[in-house]
Amino acid sequence: MFRDSLALIYAADGTGPQPDTPEFGAMLAGYQAATETYEKAGVNLASEALMPVETATCIRIRNGKTELTDGPFAETKEQLGGFYLFECASLDEAIEYAKMIPSAEYGTVEVRPVMEIDFD
């Protein structure tokens, strides 16, 4: 049974509206409208914007030794900037909600079902 899906929001640095511009304000208004839609529909389980990729710390444990690395996990053009966690009846419904995310116009929104694991 399909239940939860994660909409991962990616964009390359410098794409999309820039802070302190009217376009940036319009984009934020778009996010606010989308979030209000999700809240009213009861599908938003969680959502957050992330700090810039430069603030990331990667943790790797190899042969019992912990390695910490500043910066992103992978060198890619598009970086993870935020997410929405939806509770939907189907993947199609999650995709319809994800299409409302403003960053889809200049970046990528990846919708991925959450794996359900029963540890009992």
C-alpha positions in Angstrom: 0.0 0.0 0.0 1.3 3.4 -1.0 1.5 6.0 1.8 4.3 8.5 2.2 6.6 10.1 -0.4 9.4 12.5 -0.2 9.7 15.4 -2.6 13.4 16.4 -2.8 14.0 19.9 -4.1 17.2 20.4 -6.2 18.6 23.4 -8.0 22.0 24.6 -9.2 23.6 27.6 -7.5 22.7 30.8 -9.1 19.6 29.5 -10.9 16.2 30.8 -10.2 15.2 34.0 -8.5 17.9 35.7 -6.5 17.4 37.1 -3.0 16.4 40.8 -2.7 14.6 40.8 -6.0 10.8 41.0 -6.8 11.1 37.5 -8.4 12.5 36.0 -5.2 9.5 37.4 -3.3 7.1 35.9 -5.8 8.9 32.5 -5.5 8.5 32.6 -1.7 4.9 33.5 -2.1 4.6 30.4 -4.4 6.1 28.2 -1.7 3.8 29.7 0.9 0.7 29.0 -1.3 1.9 25.5 -2.0 2.5 24.8 1.7 -1.0 26.2 2.6 -2.5 23.9 -0.1 -0.7 20.9 1.4 -1.7 21.8 5.0 -5.4 22.3 4.0 -5.4 18.9 2.2 -3.7 17.2 5.2 -0.9 15.7 3.1 2.1 17.7 4.5 3.8 15.6 7.2 7.0 17.7 7.3 8.8 20.3 5.2 12.0 22.3 5.5 14.4 24.4 3.5 18.0 23.5 4.0 21.0 25.7 4.6 23.4 26.1 1.6 25.4 23.0 0.6 28.6 24.7 1.9 27.3 24.1 5.4 27.0 20.3 5.0 29.2 17.8 6.8 29.6 14.3 5.5 30.3 11.4 7.8 31.9 8.2 6.6 33.0 5.3 8.8 35.5 3.0 7.2 37.2 0.2 9.0 36.0 1.7 12.3 37.5 5.1 11.6 35.3 8.1 11.3 36.0 10.6 8.6 34.3 14.1 8.5 34.3 16.1 5.3 32.9 19.6 4.8 30.7 20.2 1.9 28.3 18.1 -0.2 28.4 14.3 -0.6 28.7 14.5 -4.4 30.0 17.1 -6.9 26.9 17.9 -8.9 25.4 20.9 -10.5 22.1 20.6 -8.6 22.2 20.6 -4.8 19.5 19.5 -2.4 17.8 22.6 -1.0 14.8 21.3 0.9 12.0 18.8 1.0 8.3 18.0 1.6 7.2 14.8 3.1 3.7 14.0 1.8 1.1 11.4 3.0 -0.8 10.6 -0.2 -3.0 7.8 -1.5 -0.8 7.2 -4.6 2.4 8.3 -6.3 0.2 10.1 -8.9 -1.3 12.2 -6.1 2.2 13.0 -4.7 3.4 14.1 -8.1 0.4 16.4 -8.5 1.4 18.1 -5.2 5.1 18.2 -6.1 4.3 20.0 -9.4 3.2 23.0 -7.2 6.7 23.4 -5.8 8.1 26.6 -7.4 11.7 25.3 -7.8 10.4 22.8 -10.4 10.4 25.7 -12.9 14.3 26.0 -12.8 15.5 23.0 -10.9 14.3 19.5 -10.2 11.8 18.0 -7.8 12.4 14.3 -7.2 9.5 12.4 -5.8 10.4 9.1 -4.1 8.2 6.8 -2.1 9.2 6.1 1.5 10.2 2.5 2.1 8.1 0.9 4.8 10.1 -1.4 7.0 8.5 -3.6 9.7 11.2 -4.4 12.3 8.9 -6.8 14.2 
